[in-house]
Amino acid sequence: MITMKLLMFDTNDFWYKTFNKTVESAENCDKEESTVDSLVIFINVEKEDEVQKDKVVKKAVNNICWLAKKTDRRKVVLHSFGHLSESKSSILDSRPLITRWAGSPHGMVQLFLFS
């Protein structure tokens, strides 16, 4: 069973700024970015997903592509968000899944605003 959680938003404006590391192994990063007319996807990779990474990625991509087509969005921002479930994958397993798609910095507290 695929358990990765996705919380997906269709946004007009999205802004984020890195604030603080939450994981010691996270890269030091001072980053501030914004985008318009984007999908913002908060992702929680769960412990159970570690053994079926390819299936998990395929299902997530299919869901994101479905929403992008439905909303006519061409830009996607991915944000690792471990608060969607009590089950969390290890940082070593979840980081490659998140960063493989490129997104906001992994292992950082961020301030963000969107509408």
C-alpha positions as CSV (number, residue, x, y, z in Angstrom):
1,M,0.0,0.0,0.0
2,I,1.3,3.4,-1.0
3,T,1.1,5.8,2.0
4,M,3.0,9.0,0.9
5,K,0.9,12.0,1.8
6,L,0.5,15.0,-0.6
7,L,-1.2,18.2,0.4
8,M,-1.7,20.1,-2.9
9,F,-2.6,23.8,-3.4
10,D,-3.3,25.7,-6.6
11,T,-1.8,29.1,-5.8
12,N,-1.7,32.5,-7.4
13,D,1.3,33.6,-5.4
14,F,3.8,31.6,-3.4
15,W,6.8,32.9,-1.4
16,Y,9.2,31.2,0.9
17,K,12.4,32.0,2.9
18,T,14.5,29.5,4.7
19,F,14.6,30.1,8.4
20,N,16.4,27.4,10.4
21,K,17.7,23.9,10.0
22,T,15.6,21.1,11.5
23,V,17.9,18.3,10.5
24,E,21.6,18.5,11.4
25,S,22.7,16.9,8.1
26,A,20.7,19.5,6.1
27,E,22.8,21.9,4.0
28,N,23.1,25.4,5.3
29,C,20.9,27.4,3.1
30,D,19.8,31.0,3.0
31,K,17.2,31.1,0.3
32,E,14.2,33.2,-0.6
33,E,12.1,32.6,-3.7
34,S,8.7,33.4,-5.0
35,T,6.6,32.2,-7.9
36,V,3.1,32.9,-9.4
37,D,0.4,30.6,-10.8
38,S,1.9,27.4,-9.4
39,L,1.0,24.2,-7.7
40,V,2.5,24.0,-4.2
41,I,2.8,20.4,-3.0
42,F,3.6,19.5,0.6
43,I,5.0,16.0,0.8
44,N,5.4,13.5,3.6
45,V,7.3,10.4,2.7
46,E,6.3,7.7,5.2
47,K,8.4,4.8,6.7
48,E,6.3,2.3,4.7
49,D,7.2,4.0,1.4
50,E,10.9,3.2,1.8
51,V,10.5,-0.3,0.3
52,Q,8.5,0.8,-2.7
53,K,10.1,4.0,-3.8
54,D,9.5,3.7,-7.5
55,K,5.7,3.0,-7.0
56,V,5.5,5.9,-4.6
57,V,7.1,8.3,-7.0
58,K,5.0,7.1,-9.9
59,K,1.8,7.6,-8.0
60,A,2.8,11.0,-6.7
61,V,3.8,12.2,-10.1
62,N,0.5,10.9,-11.6
63,N,-1.5,12.8,-8.9
64,I,0.5,16.0,-9.4
65,C,0.2,15.8,-13.2
66,W,-3.6,15.2,-12.9
67,L,-3.9,18.4,-10.8
68,A,-1.6,20.4,-13.1
69,K,-3.7,19.4,-16.1
70,K,-7.0,20.1,-14.2
71,T,-5.8,23.6,-13.1
72,D,-3.7,24.4,-16.2
73,R,-0.6,25.0,-14.1
74,R,2.9,24.5,-15.5
75,K,5.0,25.2,-12.4
76,V,5.2,23.0,-9.3
77,V,6.9,23.7,-6.0
78,L,7.6,20.7,-3.8
79,H,8.0,21.1,-0.1
80,S,9.0,18.4,2.4
81,F,6.4,18.6,5.2
82,G,6.7,15.9,7.9
83,H,3.6,17.1,9.8
84,L,1.2,15.3,7.5
85,S,1.5,12.0,9.3
86,E,3.1,10.4,12.4
87,S,4.9,7.9,10.1
88,K,8.0,9.5,8.7
89,S,10.7,8.0,6.4
90,S,14.3,8.5,7.5
91,I,16.0,11.6,6.2
92,L,18.3,9.3,4.2
93,D,15.4,7.7,2.4
94,S,13.1,10.7,1.9
95,R,15.7,13.3,0.8
96,P,16.5,11.6,-2.5
97,L,12.7,11.3,-3.3
98,I,12.1,15.0,-2.6
99,T,15.3,16.5,-4.1
100,R,15.1,14.2,-7.2
101,W,12.1,16.4,-8.3
102,A,13.8,19.6,-7.1
103,G,11.9,21.8,-4.7
104,S,12.4,23.9,-1.6
105,P,15.3,23.0,0.7
106,H,14.9,19.8,2.6
107,G,15.4,19.8,6.4
108,M,14.8,23.5,6.8
109,V,12.1,25.4,8.7
110,Q,10.7,27.9,6.2
111,L,8.4,30.9,6.4
112,F,5.9,30.8,3.5
113,L,3.0,32.7,2.2
114,F,0.6,31.8,-0.5
115,S,-2.7,32.9,-2.0
